[in-house]
Amino acid sequence: MRIFPSQLGQHLDRLPPILMVFGDDVLIREECRDALRQACYRAGAQERLSLVQESPFNWDELRQECQSLSLFASSRIIELELPTLKPGTDGAAALAELAEELSGQQDLWLLLHGPKAAKEQTNSKWFKALDKHGLYVQALTPEGPHYQRWIADRARRHQLALDRDAQSYLASLFEGNLLAADQAMAQLALIAGGQRLNQAALAEHLQDQSRYSVFELADTLLAGNLDGALKILAQLRQEGTAPTLVSWAINRELTLLLGFCAGQAEGRSLPELMKAARVWEKRQRLYQNCLGRLGAERVATAMAAAGKLEAMLKGEHQDEPSQWLTLADLCARFDPNYLPMGAA
C-alpha cells in the first residue's frame, strides 16, 4: 500500500511486516522512519538490526536474519538501506522471496529505506512484491501549495508566529531543503520569544542569529570575497554548524548560477532569468558580477564538485575534517584564479 507521510499516522497501530520509506527529502524520510520504529517498539519489538546494501552484499545473510529468531529478543526490526535502489539480480530475487515469506510474520518487521524510487524501481517485480504485502511511504519533498502548507504546519509546531509575507519569504529561502527550514524555524522561535514576525523582522532575525550564517557565506562567495568566505566557513565549523547545511547553501547558489548560464545560452536575458527565479532586486548584482567573474564553464565545474561533496556527506567513510576541507575547496572555486588542492 502506498501512502504519503501525512497519512502515516492512520497506519501506525497495525503495521504490516514489510515497511518501506523511499523519497528525496532527508527530513521527511528520517521522521517517517522514526515514527515506524517507535510504532514497532510499541507493538513489541525489542531489538533493531541495521544493514546497508554495499558492494558486495550477502543477501543470504539477510535471508537468515529474517528467518532466524534472536537470542535476545522475541520480536525485532531489521532495517536495510538501499542507497541506490538497485539490489541486482540476487537482491531482487531475495527481496521478492522475503515479501512472500514475511507476509504472515508477527514478530519481525523489515524496514527498507533509501532515495526516491523511480519508475524503473516501482515497476520491477521485487518492488511490486514488497508493495503488495507491505506499507510504502513516499517521503517526497512537498512542492507548491503542499510546501507552503508544510511551512505553516511546521511553524505552528515550533510555536513560531509568522505573517503571510514572512511565511512566503521563509519558504523562498529554504525551498528544496526542509531540514534547513526546520532548523531555522526552531532557532527563530527561540529568538522571537512569541512575537509575531513580518518579513522585515524575519530578515533581520535571520541575519542577526549568527554573524556568520550560511546565508552570509553564500553572499560573500557571490561577491568574490574568498578570504572573507573562508573566515566565515571556519566560524561556522567552530559553532558546530552541520557540513550538510553549508553544502546545501553553496549548492543552492551554484544551481541558480548554472540555471542562469543555461538560460543565457538559450538567448534569454539575465534580468529576465533572475526575475523568474524570484531573486531579490538587491541581490541581483551579486549574481551578475559572479557570472562575469566565473563564466559558464567554471560554474559547471564547481557544480560537479558540489555533487561529489554531497555524495561524500551522505556516506560514512569520510571524517569531518575531510568534509570541511572539501567545503573550503568548493568555496575556493568561486575565485576565477582557483587551483585544485595540491596543484602547484
HELIX and SHEET records of a PDB file:
HELIX    1   1 PRO A    5  GLN A   10  5                                   6    
HELIX    2   2 VAL A   26  ARG A   42  1                                  17    
HELIX    3   3 TRP A   59  GLN A   67  1                                   9    
HELIX    4   4 GLY A   88  GLU A  101  1                                  14    
HELIX    5   5 LEU A  102  GLY A  104  5                                   3    
HELIX    6   6 LYS A  119  THR A  122  1                                   4    
HELIX    7   7 LYS A  125  HIS A  133  1                                   9    
HELIX    8   8 GLY A  144  ARG A  157  1                                  14    
HELIX    9   9 ARG A  164  PHE A  174  1                                  11    
HELIX   10  10 LEU A  178  ALA A  192  1                                  15    
HELIX   11  11 GLN A  199  ASP A  208  1                                  10    
HELIX   12  12 VAL A  214  LEU A  222  1                                   9    
HELIX   13  13 LEU A  226  GLN A  238  1                                  13    
HELIX   14  14 PRO A  243  ALA A  265  1                                  23    
HELIX   15  15 LEU A  270  ALA A  276  1                                   7    
HELIX   16  16 GLU A  281  LYS A  314  1                                  34    
HELIX   17  17 GLU A  320  ALA A  332  1                                  13    
SHEET    1   A 6 ARG A   2  ILE A   3  0                                        
SHEET    2   A 6 GLY A 134  GLN A 138  1                                        
SHEET    3   A 6 ILE A  18  PHE A  22  1                                        
SHEET    4   A 6 LEU A 108  GLY A 114  1                                        
SHEET    5   A 6 ARG A  76  GLU A  81  1                                        
SHEET    6   A 6 GLU A  47  VAL A  52  1                                        
END                                                                             
